[in-house]
Amino acid sequence: MKSPEFKSDEEYWVYHWLLILQRNGLVREICYEPESIELFDGAYSCGTIMGPRKPKEVRKVMFNPTSYTMDFSVVIDERLLGILFATPETFWKDNKLPLISVDENSGIVFFEVKPEYDFKNMNRLVKNTLKWVYDKYKIYINMVHPTELFKKTFAPQEYYFSRKTGKPRKAAACKTFEEWIENANRK
């Protein structure tokens, strides 16, 4: 499978993190930028004006339609329930887990990947959009900061190297997948 074109290094790292889980049978499906979710149909002002010969319908845009596209939709194996993700129903007792699934039956987890450093304060805008999606569709989308996720779980090798030059980059050392899964199985 050809790797998609990612908009950021963070999305690239999370994709490789997901591929490791998939190679180990813990993720069934990875979808980068799935279909957009409609949030608002738009608002219009309509009326009739008299044209040169007959009445004419006029429609002016007050607010344009709004949609949202998350970064990843992932189907996770149920073996990770309680290890990597909680459900909205169990989050109150499993709130130390890094992710929340839509429900325990489907194992679907949605991601919005954001950098640790929020250059233009976009996290504030995204948080409101995620609340809007949850309110309208009851879809919980995890806002993921890869550095934090990797500290709690493991990091892919791609995290330690520059995507453009391939040279090593400064990054905090994290567990390997093997170390993480061994530790998770002990709990």
N, CA, C and O of each residue as an XYZ file, in Angstrom:
748
protein
N       0.840     -1.178      0.000
C       0.000      0.000      0.000
C       0.887      1.244      0.000
O       1.792      1.375      0.825
N       0.617      2.149     -0.932
C       1.372      3.392     -1.053
C       0.973      4.344      0.066
O      -0.205      4.492      0.392
N       1.969      4.977      0.637
C       1.720      5.937      1.718
C       1.071      7.195      1.150
O       1.514      7.704      0.121
N       0.021      7.706      1.812
C      -0.616      8.945      1.340
C       0.313     10.149      1.502
O       1.322     10.075      2.203
N      -0.035     11.241      0.855
C       0.690     12.503      1.035
C       0.159     13.171      2.298
O      -1.011     13.547      2.369
N       1.015     13.311      3.276
C       0.599     13.884      4.548
C       0.847     15.380      4.582
O       1.782     15.881      3.958
N       0.000     16.092      5.320
C       0.112     17.545      5.426
C       1.118     17.976      6.481
O       1.530     19.136      6.512
N       1.520     17.039      7.354
C       2.458     17.402      8.420
C       3.289     16.189      8.820
O       2.926     15.045      8.548
N       4.418     16.472      9.474
C       5.249     15.394     10.005
C       4.473     14.598     11.052
O       4.606     13.377     11.136
N       3.667     15.291     11.842
C       2.914     14.628     12.906
C       1.956     13.580     12.340
O       1.844     12.486     12.894
N       1.267     13.901     11.247
C       0.376     12.926     10.608
C       1.177     11.740     10.080
O       0.743     10.593     10.184
N       2.339     12.021      9.518
C       3.230     10.978      9.004
C       3.656     10.030     10.132
O       3.647      8.813      9.951
N       4.028     10.577     11.288
C       4.459      9.749     12.415
C       3.303      8.892     12.945
O       3.478      7.703     13.213
N       2.129      9.501     13.094
C       0.977      8.754     13.601
C       0.596      7.641     12.627
O       0.226      6.545     13.050
N       0.685      7.915     11.329
C       0.403      6.879     10.324
C       1.344      5.684     10.513
O       0.895      4.540     10.460
N       2.624      5.927     10.729
C       3.584      4.834     10.930
C       3.361      4.134     12.267
O       3.602      2.932     12.382
N       2.910      4.861     13.261
C       2.528      4.260     14.549
C       1.366      3.293     14.334
O       1.363      2.184     14.869
N       0.379      3.724     13.544
C      -0.782      2.880     13.232
C      -0.370      1.665     12.398
O      -0.908      0.574     12.588
N       0.579      1.848     11.477
C       1.048      0.715     10.663
C       1.688     -0.368     11.532
O       1.523     -1.558     11.264
N       2.412      0.039     12.566
C       3.015     -0.951     13.478
C       1.908     -1.742     14.164
O       1.989     -2.966     14.266
N       0.882     -1.052     14.631
C      -0.253     -1.753     15.254
C      -0.931     -2.680     14.244
O      -1.334     -3.789     14.597
N      -1.060     -2.235     12.993
C      -1.702     -3.054     11.962
C      -0.862     -4.296     11.645
O      -1.410     -5.391     11.512
N       0.458     -4.137     11.522
C       1.335     -5.287     11.242
C       1.277     -6.330     12.355
O       1.543     -7.509     12.124
N       0.927     -5.888     13.560
C       0.836     -6.800     14.699
C      -0.593     -7.255     14.981
O      -0.877     -7.804     16.045
N      -1.485     -7.024     14.025
C      -2.862     -7.515     14.123
C      -3.752     -6.769     15.094
O      -4.816     -7.268     15.461
N      -3.336     -5.567     15.523
C      -4.116     -4.816     16.511
C      -4.937     -3.695     15.883
O      -5.765     -3.078     16.553
N      -4.711     -3.434     14.616
C      -5.503     -2.481     13.844
C      -5.924     -3.203     12.576
O      -5.103     -3.801     11.881
N      -7.223     -3.136     12.284
C      -7.746     -3.822     11.096
C      -7.757     -2.935      9.865
O      -7.533     -3.402      8.749
N      -8.019     -1.644     10.076
C      -8.174     -0.750      8.933
C      -7.724      0.659      9.305
O      -8.022      1.148     10.394
N      -6.999      1.310      8.387
C      -6.553      2.692      8.567
C      -7.067      3.490      7.369
O      -6.834      3.116      6.220
N      -7.759      4.576      7.642
C      -8.242      5.439      6.565
C      -7.768      6.865      6.844
O      -8.142      7.468      7.849
N      -6.938      7.396      5.940
C      -6.447      8.760      6.072
C      -7.452      9.710      5.423
O      -7.882      9.496      4.289
N      -7.811     10.741      6.143
C      -8.780     11.743      5.709
C     -10.034     11.116      5.086
O     -10.269     11.239      3.884
N     -10.835     10.441      5.922
C     -12.078      9.850      5.415
C     -13.052     10.936      4.956
O     -12.751     12.128      5.020
N     -14.195     10.511      4.504
C     -15.203     11.433      3.980
C     -15.533     12.538      4.979
O     -15.600     12.304      6.185
N     -15.735     13.734      4.461
C     -16.055     14.892      5.309
C     -17.416     14.732      5.981
O     -18.309     14.058      5.469
N     -17.547     15.369      7.138
C     -18.797     15.382      7.890
C     -19.418     16.765      7.713
O     -18.768     17.784      7.949
N     -20.672     16.788      7.297
C     -21.375     18.059      7.140
C     -21.797     18.567      8.518
O     -22.456     17.854      9.276
N     -21.417     19.790      8.832
C     -21.768     20.378     10.118
C     -22.883     21.416      9.997
O     -23.687     21.592     10.913
N     -22.916     22.088      8.867
C     -23.880     23.177      8.697
C     -24.205     23.290      7.218
O     -23.303     23.354      6.383
N     -25.495     23.314      6.890
C     -25.931     23.356      5.486
C     -25.780     24.732      4.853
O     -25.891     24.861      3.634
N     -25.537     25.736      5.634
C     -25.469     27.100      5.126
C     -26.771     27.822      5.418
O     -27.782     27.197      5.738
N     -26.739     29.127      5.307
C     -27.946     29.936      5.513
C     -28.059     30.904      4.343
O     -27.075     31.497      3.902
N     -29.276     31.045      3.858
C     -29.509     31.841      2.667
C     -30.720     32.753      2.875
O     -31.633     32.436      3.638
N     -30.705     33.860      2.196
C     -31.839     34.769      2.173
C     -32.419     34.697      0.764
O     -31.714     34.934     -0.218
N     -33.701     34.371      0.671
C     -34.335     34.185     -0.636
C     -35.482     35.174     -0.795
O     -36.139     35.554      0.174
N     -35.700     35.570     -2.009
C     -36.805     36.475     -2.287
C     -37.029     36.607     -3.777
O     -36.373     35.946     -4.583
N     -37.956     37.462     -4.128
C     -38.297     37.674     -5.530
C     -38.166     39.160     -5.843
O     -38.647     40.015     -5.100
N     -37.508     39.443     -6.950
C     -37.429     40.823     -7.424
C     -38.036     40.888     -8.823
O     -38.114     39.881     -9.527
N     -38.445     42.033     -9.196
C     -39.041     42.191    -10.514
C     -37.938     42.402    -11.532
O     -37.180     43.369    -11.454
N     -37.854     41.492    -12.483
C     -36.897     41.615    -13.579
C     -37.479     42.519    -14.655
O     -38.566     43.066    -14.466
N     -36.783     42.693    -15.787
C     -37.286     43.558    -16.856
C     -38.630     43.088    -17.426
O     -39.456     43.902    -17.838
N     -38.841     41.752    -17.444
C     -40.083     41.238    -18.027
C     -40.919     40.415    -17.066
O     -42.145     40.380    -17.171
N     -40.241     39.738    -16.108
C     -40.976     38.869    -15.183
C     -40.262     38.817    -13.838
O     -39.102     39.220    -13.743
N     -40.935     38.327    -12.795
C     -40.289     38.214    -11.477
C     -39.120     37.217    -11.518
O     -39.149     36.231    -12.254
N     -38.107     37.499    -10.715
C     -36.898     36.661    -10.696
C     -36.587     36.256     -9.248
O     -36.589     37.089     -8.342
N     -36.322     34.958     -9.051
C     -35.963     34.455     -7.720
C     -34.504     34.818     -7.427
O     -33.628     34.637     -8.273
N     -34.257     35.332     -6.222
C     -32.904     35.711     -5.807
C     -32.558     34.956     -4.525
O     -33.368     34.857     -3.604
N     -31.338     34.429     -4.492
C     -30.860     33.704     -3.302
C     -29.473     34.237     -2.959
O     -28.534     34.095     -3.743
N     -29.352     34.843     -1.799
C     -28.072     35.396     -1.331
C     -27.558     34.552     -0.162
O     -28.320     34.147      0.716
N     -26.267     34.302     -0.172
C     -25.627     33.514      0.881
C     -25.397     34.385      2.108
O     -24.763     35.437      2.030
N     -25.920     33.932      3.237
C     -25.656     34.604      4.516
C     -24.454     33.946      5.196
O     -23.545     34.629      5.669
N     -24.462     32.587      5.239
C     -23.352     31.799      5.778
C     -23.120     30.617      4.849
O     -24.066     29.932      4.459
N     -21.869     30.380      4.496
C     -21.533     29.239      3.649
C     -21.666     27.929      4.417
O     -21.568     27.923      5.644
N     -21.889     26.811      3.708
C     -21.914     25.507      4.382
C     -20.565     25.218      5.049
O     -19.529     25.725      4.620
N     -20.594     24.402      6.098
C     -19.384     24.038      6.828
C     -19.298     22.526      6.935
O     -20.281     21.855      7.247
N     -18.102     21.997      6.670
C     -17.863     20.561      6.843
C     -16.523     20.380      7.543
O     -15.734     21.318      7.662
N     -16.282     19.165      7.999
C     -15.058     18.858      8.738
C     -14.524     17.510      8.275
O     -15.286     16.557      8.115
N     -13.214     17.433      8.060
C     -12.562     16.170      7.696
C     -11.520     15.854      8.753
O     -10.577     16.618      8.958
N     -11.697     14.720      9.425
C     -10.726     14.294     10.433
C      -9.487     13.732      9.734
O      -9.508     13.474      8.530
N      -8.414     13.547     10.496
C      -7.178     13.034      9.899
C      -7.209     11.527      9.680
O      -6.804     11.052      8.619
N      -7.683     10.765     10.671
C      -7.686      9.307     10.552
C      -8.966      8.707     11.117
O      -9.516      9.175     12.114
N      -9.415      7.668     10.453
C     -10.463      6.779     10.969
C      -9.815      5.405     11.024
O      -9.276      4.927     10.025
N      -9.868      4.767     12.194
C      -9.141      3.513     12.394
C     -10.048      2.494     13.070
O     -10.781      2.819     14.004
N      -9.988      1.248     12.581
C     -10.706      0.158     13.247
C      -9.668     -0.610     14.056
O      -8.763     -1.235     13.503
N      -9.817     -0.551     15.376
C      -8.856     -1.169     16.293
C      -9.425     -2.480     16.824
O     -10.623     -2.583     17.084
N      -8.569     -3.472     16.982
C      -8.963     -4.769     17.515
C      -9.430     -4.617     18.960
O      -8.870     -3.830     19.723
N     -10.458     -5.375     19.329
C     -11.031     -5.263     20.681
C     -10.052     -5.652     21.786
O     -10.289     -5.330     22.950
N      -8.958     -6.338     21.450
C      -7.955     -6.688     22.465
C      -7.304     -5.449     23.077
O      -6.726     -5.518     24.162
N      -7.399     -4.317     22.380
C      -6.798     -3.085     22.895
C      -7.717     -2.298     23.831
O      -7.298     -1.294     24.407
N      -8.963     -2.745     23.986
C      -9.885     -2.097     24.913
C      -9.322     -2.241     26.331
O      -9.042     -3.350     26.786
N      -9.163     -1.138     27.006
C      -8.600     -1.158     28.351
C      -7.084     -1.073     28.375
O      -6.499     -0.844     29.433
N      -6.425     -1.255     27.211
C      -4.963     -1.127     27.123
C      -4.606      0.191     26.436
O      -3.761      0.949     26.913
N      -5.263      0.445     25.312
C      -4.971      1.641     24.530
C      -6.154      2.595     24.465
O      -5.970      3.810     24.381
N      -7.361      2.055     24.501
C      -8.513      2.942     24.399
C      -9.631      2.548     25.335
O      -9.782      1.391     25.726
N     -10.419      3.572     25.681
C     -11.627      3.409     26.487
C     -12.813      3.721     25.586
O     -12.630      4.157     24.450
N     -13.995      3.508     26.069
C     -15.205      3.908     25.343
C     -15.800      5.113     26.082
O     -15.415      5.379     27.221
N     -16.726      5.844     25.461
C     -17.347      6.956     26.196
C     -18.001      6.497     27.499
O     -18.064      7.257     28.465
N     -18.485      5.259     27.524
C     -19.135      4.729     28.736
C     -18.132      4.381     29.835
O     -18.463      4.470     31.018
N     -16.905      3.985     29.461
C     -15.914      3.575     30.466
C     -14.835      4.624     30.706
O     -13.945      4.419     31.530
N     -14.907      5.736     29.998
C     -13.875      6.774     30.118
C     -13.728      7.276     31.550
O     -12.619      7.590     31.983
N     -14.815      7.355     32.278
C     -14.772      7.858     33.658
C     -13.838      7.037     34.535
O     -13.254      7.581     35.473
N     -13.676      5.734     34.258
C     -12.764      4.932     35.088
C     -11.446      4.636     34.391
O     -10.468      4.280     35.048
N     -11.403      4.779     33.053
C     -10.187      4.502     32.280
C      -9.590      5.773     31.709
O      -9.012      5.740     30.623
N      -9.712      6.894     32.409
C      -9.317      8.165     31.816
C      -7.815      8.353     31.651
O      -7.384      9.387     31.139
N      -7.011      7.384     32.069
C      -5.572      7.479     31.840
C      -5.182      6.879     30.487
O      -4.037      7.011     30.053
N      -6.136      6.218     29.824
C      -5.866      5.654     28.503
C      -5.801      6.788     27.485
O      -6.556      7.755     27.584
N      -4.897      6.674     26.501
C      -4.701      7.805     25.589
C      -5.816      8.050     24.572
O      -5.906      9.154     24.036
N      -6.666      7.067     24.289
C      -7.667      7.217     23.235
C      -9.056      6.788     23.686
O      -9.208      6.002     24.622
N     -10.070      7.321     23.000
C     -11.450      6.912     23.242
C     -12.021      6.396     21.930
O     -11.898      7.046     20.892
N     -12.648      5.221     21.982
C     -13.292      4.630     20.811
C     -14.738      5.107     20.757
O     -15.287      5.566     21.759
N     -15.352      4.995     19.579
C     -16.760      5.366     19.433
C     -17.614      4.494     20.346
O     -18.466      5.007     21.072
N     -17.394      3.186     20.316
C     -18.050      2.259     21.237
C     -17.255      0.957     21.256
O     -16.435      0.715     20.371
N     -17.496      0.125     22.259
C     -16.665     -1.071     22.392
C     -16.983     -2.132     21.351
O     -16.156     -3.013     21.115
N     -18.153     -2.079     20.721
C     -18.505     -3.077     19.706
C     -17.812     -2.827     18.374
O     -17.368     -3.774     17.726
N     -17.711     -1.579     17.959
C     -17.142     -1.284     16.646
C     -15.629     -1.157     16.680
O     -14.964     -1.503     15.704
N     -15.076     -0.673     17.771
C     -13.627     -0.465     17.847
C     -13.130      0.629     16.922
O     -11.947      0.667     16.584
N     -14.026      1.525     16.507
C     -13.618      2.608     15.609
C     -13.090      3.768     16.448
O     -13.723      4.206     17.410
N     -11.917      4.250     16.056
C     -11.289      5.377     16.728
C     -10.999      6.434     15.676
O     -10.471      6.128     14.606
N     -11.348      7.690     15.984
C     -11.095      8.797     15.072
C     -10.013      9.689     15.658
O      -9.958      9.904     16.869
N      -9.141     10.212     14.775
C      -8.016     11.034     15.201
C      -7.999     12.376     14.490
O      -8.278     12.468     13.294
N      -7.673     13.395     15.233
C      -7.280     14.691     14.690
C      -5.881     14.910     15.234
O      -5.703     15.034     16.445
N      -4.893     14.960     14.365
C      -3.493     15.043     14.770
C      -3.055     16.508     14.783
O      -3.231     17.233     13.804
N      -2.489     16.919     15.894
C      -2.024     18.297     16.042
C      -0.606     18.307     16.600
O      -0.236     17.424     17.373
N       0.194     19.306     16.208
C       1.555     19.401     16.747
C       1.534     19.798     18.217
O       0.553     20.345     18.721
N       2.637     19.508     18.885
C       2.740     19.876     20.293
C       2.761     21.405     20.450
O       2.140     21.957     21.358
N       3.482     22.067     19.554
C       3.531     23.527     19.578
C       2.418     24.044     18.677
O       2.392     23.739     17.484
N       1.520     24.807     19.227
C       0.342     25.307     18.519
C       0.632     26.706     17.985
O       0.289     27.700     18.625
N       1.260     26.788     16.820
C       1.767     28.030     16.245
C       0.705     29.123     16.123
O       0.941     30.253     16.550
N      -0.442     28.816     15.559
C      -1.468     29.847     15.329
C      -2.717     29.631     16.179
O      -3.807     30.064     15.805
N      -2.561     28.967     17.311
C      -3.667     28.725     18.240
C      -4.825     27.981     17.567
O      -5.992     28.260     17.843
N      -4.494     27.035     16.686
C      -5.519     26.285     15.959
C      -6.188     25.229     16.843
O      -7.301     24.798     16.545
N      -5.536     24.812     17.912
C      -6.153     23.828     18.805
C      -7.470     24.342     19.365
O      -8.418     23.575     19.529
N      -7.533     25.626     19.657
C      -8.756     26.228     20.189
C      -9.900     26.072     19.187
O     -11.013     25.701     19.562
N      -9.624     26.353     17.924
C     -10.633     26.219     16.876
C     -11.044     24.753     16.696
O     -12.230     24.443     16.580
N     -10.057     23.861     16.676
C     -10.347     22.437     16.480
C     -11.154     21.878     17.639
O     -12.066     21.080     17.423
N     -10.839     22.278     18.859
C     -11.601     21.789     20.013
C     -13.077     22.127     19.877
O     -13.933     21.303     20.199
N     -13.384     23.322     19.406
C     -14.783     23.699     19.209
C     -15.429     22.871     18.102
O     -16.584     22.464     18.223
N     -14.696     22.623     17.037
C     -15.221     21.792     15.944
C     -15.485     20.375     16.434
O     -16.508     19.784     16.088
N     -14.572     19.818     17.238
C     -14.757     18.461     17.753
C     -15.978     18.382     18.663
O     -16.696     17.382     18.654
N     -16.217     19.437     19.451
C     -17.431     19.488     20.282
C     -18.676     19.516     19.408
O     -19.675     18.867     19.718
N     -18.613     20.256     18.335
C     -19.722     20.385     17.394
C     -20.036     19.031     16.756
O     -21.201     18.647     16.653
N     -18.988     18.302     16.326
C     -19.168     16.969     15.740
C     -19.803     16.033     16.763
O     -20.720     15.281     16.433
N     -19.319     16.077     18.001
C     -19.870     15.190     19.029
C     -21.327     15.536     19.321
O     -22.163     14.641     19.449
N     -21.633     16.813     19.425
C     -23.002     17.241     19.716
C     -23.961     16.821     18.604
O     -25.077     16.382     18.880
N     -23.534     16.954     17.362
C     -24.427     16.691     16.237
C     -24.521     15.202     15.889
O     -25.605     14.716     15.567
N     -23.389     14.462     15.950
C     -23.359     13.077     15.487
C     -22.997     12.051     16.565
O     -23.056     10.848     16.311
N     -22.626     12.509     17.759
C     -22.156     11.617     18.838
C     -20.923     10.830     18.402
O     -20.759      9.662     18.757
N     -20.060     11.488     17.628
C     -18.789     10.903     17.201
C     -17.688     11.582     18.002
O     -17.514     12.798     17.924
N     -16.947     10.794     18.771
C     -15.844     11.348     19.554
C     -14.580     11.272     18.710
O     -14.206     10.200     18.235
N     -13.927     12.411     18.527
C     -12.679     12.465     17.760
C     -11.561     12.823     18.727
O     -11.612     13.856     19.395
N     -10.556     11.965     18.797
C      -9.422     12.173     19.683
C      -8.475     13.204     19.085
O      -8.023     13.051     17.951
N      -8.174     14.250     19.843
C      -7.140     15.183     19.406
C      -5.819     14.623     19.919
O      -5.594     14.532     21.125
N      -4.959     14.252     18.992
C      -3.726     13.548     19.332
C      -2.520     14.447     19.081
O      -2.355     15.012     18.000
N      -1.682     14.562     20.109
C      -0.376     15.198     19.981
C       0.609     14.021     19.961
O       0.791     13.360     20.984
N       1.245     13.750     18.818
C       2.077     12.542     18.702
C       3.112     12.376     19.803
O       3.307     11.266     20.300
N       3.776     13.451     20.193
C       4.805     13.334     21.229
C       4.216     12.768     22.520
O       4.812     11.890     23.144
N       3.051     13.269     22.917
C       2.389     12.768     24.134
C       1.939     11.319     23.958
O       2.103     10.500     24.862
N       1.373     11.005     22.794
C       0.921      9.639     22.517
C       2.091      8.664     22.558
O       1.979      7.581     23.132
N       3.205      9.043     21.954
C       4.374      8.156     21.908
C       4.974      7.954     23.296
O       5.473      6.869     23.596
N       4.933      8.974     24.144
C       5.437      8.820     25.514
C       4.596      7.803     26.287
O       5.125      7.043     27.099
N       3.272      7.792     26.030
C       2.375      6.875     26.738
C       2.389      5.464     26.135
O       2.037      4.497     26.812
N       2.790      5.348     24.884
C       2.750      4.042     24.212
C       4.141      3.700     23.692
O       4.997      3.254     24.456
N       4.367      3.902     22.416
C       5.650      3.613     21.767
C       5.790      4.558     20.584
O       4.824      5.204     20.178
N       6.986      4.634     20.037
C       7.219      5.511     18.883
C       7.718      4.693     17.694
O       8.513      3.768     17.863
N       7.254      5.033     16.500
C       7.792      4.377     15.303
C       9.202      4.906     15.018
O       9.545      6.002     15.461
N      10.006      4.159     14.300
C      11.371      4.591     13.960
C      11.367      5.901     13.177
O      12.289      6.706     13.312
N      10.335      6.122     12.358
C      10.247      7.332     11.541
C      10.238      8.601     12.395
O      10.606      9.673     11.914
N       9.826      8.489     13.640
C       9.767      9.623     14.560
C      11.161     10.182     14.854
O      11.302     11.368     15.151
N      12.167      9.353     14.775
C      13.525      9.744     15.142
C      14.338     10.325     13.986
O      15.485     10.729     14.176
N      13.747     10.368     12.787
C      14.475     10.853     11.616
C      13.668     11.910     10.869
O      12.440     11.853     10.818
N      14.380     12.872     10.293
C      13.736     13.916      9.507
C      13.102     13.296      8.265
O      13.725     12.483      7.582
N      11.884     13.676      7.982
C      11.180     13.149      6.813
C      11.809     13.678      5.521
O      11.820     12.978      4.509
N      12.328     14.899      5.548
C      12.895     15.503      4.338
C      14.320     15.051      4.057
O      14.661     14.744      2.915
N      15.159     15.007      5.097
C      16.575     14.700      4.876
C      16.947     13.269      5.266
O      17.961     12.745      4.804
N      16.138     12.640      6.106
C      16.464     11.294      6.581
C      17.497     11.290      7.696
O      17.881     10.228      8.187
N      17.946     12.467      8.096
C      18.945     12.560      9.164
C      18.272     12.444     10.525
O      17.100     12.790     10.671
N      19.013     11.955     11.528
C      18.434     11.861     12.877
C      18.020     13.242     13.382
O      18.681     14.241     13.100
N      16.922     13.282     14.128
C      16.450     14.539     14.711
C      16.362     14.380     16.223
O      16.312     13.263     16.737
N      16.344     15.495     16.925
C      16.239     15.441     18.380
C      14.810     15.061     18.753
O      13.862     15.768     18.411
N      14.668     13.971     19.436
C      13.353     13.516     19.891
C      13.548     12.720     21.170
O      14.530     11.993     21.315
N      12.614     12.861     22.090
C      12.691     12.125     23.354
C      12.617     10.628     23.081
O      11.833     10.179     22.245
N      13.420      9.878     23.776
C      13.407      8.424     23.615
C      12.105      7.851     24.153
O      11.661      8.210     25.244
N      11.504      6.968     23.389
C      10.247      6.326     23.778
C      10.424      4.815     23.697
O      11.414      4.326     23.153
N       9.466      4.084     24.238
C       9.506      2.633     24.177
C       9.340      2.154     22.739
O       8.792      2.858     21.890
N       9.829      0.934     22.485
C       9.548      0.270     21.216
C       8.183     -0.397     21.356
O       7.649     -0.494     22.461
N       7.627     -0.849     20.262
C       6.343     -1.551     20.313
C       6.451     -2.776     21.218
O       5.563     -3.034     22.030
N       7.532     -3.521     21.077
C       7.724     -4.748     21.861
C       7.744     -4.450     23.360
O       7.126     -5.168     24.146
N       8.460     -3.385     23.757
C       8.512     -3.007     25.169
C       7.131     -2.577     25.668
O       6.724     -2.933     26.774
N       6.424     -1.816     24.850
C       5.105     -1.324     25.241
C       4.116     -2.462     25.403
O       3.397     -2.513     26.400
N       4.064     -3.376     24.442
C       3.068     -4.465     24.489
C       3.384     -5.424     25.635
O       2.471     -5.955     26.267
N       4.661     -5.647     25.905
C       5.051     -6.506     27.021
C       4.600     -5.881     28.345
O       4.081     -6.574     29.220
N       4.800     -4.583     28.480
C       4.378     -3.862     29.680
C       2.840     -3.853     29.793
O       2.297     -4.022     30.885
N       2.155     -3.658     28.681
C       0.680     -3.627     28.678
C       0.103     -4.989     29.034
O      -0.928     -5.070     29.702
N       0.750     -6.048     28.601
C       0.255     -7.409     28.890
C       0.447     -7.785     30.355
O      -0.266     -8.648     30.870
N       1.407     -7.145     31.036
C       1.640     -7.427     32.452
C       0.561     -6.826     33.334
O       0.327     -7.307     34.443
N      -0.102     -5.778     32.851
C      -1.085     -5.062     33.688
C      -2.361     -5.820     33.812
O      -3.289     -5.361     34.478
